[in-house]
Amino acid sequence: MLEDTLETFQADAYSSVTPAQGVMLIDGWLQALENDPNVEAVQQALAELREQLNRPTPDRKEVKSLLILLSDQVKEIAQGPSAEGQWTGSLQSMGVILRDFSNQL
């Protein structure tokens, strides 16, 4: 899921990411994180973002706020005491990408 998400947002493709693509990514993340009690806050923020993106007219301010929250949560996990291995760098990149994407809204 991490690589799929990074690929979707790389190369300044922010403007081409649709709400439907966002929902598909969120569904994948919710499934991947389903049994991990350590990321309940991330799951909740993802569920709220999914709900916003499924609306006929998502609230841009709320979407931006949720993306910033997710960015902070992802960075915190990447820098946490249990973070190790190659995926931590990718998580930090994702935190930056989420923040940059929120700035495009």
N, C-alpha and C positions, 0 to 999 in steps of 0.2 A: 504494500500500500504506500509505503514511504516513497519508493522510486516512482510509482505511478503518479503520485501527487506532485513530486518535484518536476517530473517531465511535463505535466500539464501546465505548470506555472513558469517554466523556464523560457528563456529567449524572449522576455517581455511580451508574452502572449496573454497578458492580463485582460486586454480588451476583448479577446476572442473566447474567454471562458464564460459559458452560459450558466444561468441558474440550474438548468437540468444537469449539466456536467458536475456542478457543485454538489447537487443532491446525490448523484451517483458516487462521487468520491466520499461523501459523508456516509452513505450507506455502507460502503466498503470499510471505512474506518470504524464505524459502530460495530460491525460484525467482527473486525479484527480485535477490537478492544473489549469485546463482550464479557469475557470472564476475568478481566483484570480489575480488581477492586482499588488498585493504586491510582487509577486514572478516572475516577468517577466524575470529577469536576470537568475534565475534558469531554467526557461522554455527554454530560449535561449541556455544555456549551455547543457541542456538535448538534445535539438534538434541537436546541433552540435555533441554531443557524439553519438547519434543515427545514424547520417549520417556516422560518422567514422566506427561504428560497422557494418554498412550495406555494407561497401566496401569489395571487395574480399580480400584485404590485408589492414586491418586498420593500420594507422600510429601509432605505439606504443608511440612515443613521444607526439603526439597530444592527444591520449587517456589518457595518464598519466597526461598531462597538464590539460585536461578537468576534470578529476577525482579530481585533487587537487583543482581546481577552485570550483567544486561542494562541496567538503569537507568544504572549507572556507565559502561558501555561506550558507550551512546547519548549520554550527556552529554559524554563525552570526545570522541567524533566531532564533535558539534555545536560544541564549543569548539576543535577542532583547527585547525592552520594551514591546512588545505585547505578548511575550512568557509566557505561564502559563500552569499549569496542568501537568499531567503525561507524555504527549507526548514529552515534552522538553528534558527529559532524554534520550528518544529513539532517538530523533533527534541528540543529542550530540553523542550518540553511533554511529549513522549512519555517522556522520562526521568523526569520528575516523576510522570506517571501510572503508570508501571511501579513506581516506589517506593511510591506510595500504594496501589496494588493489592496489593503484597506485604505492606503493613501490615494489610490486611484479612484476611489468612490467619491 
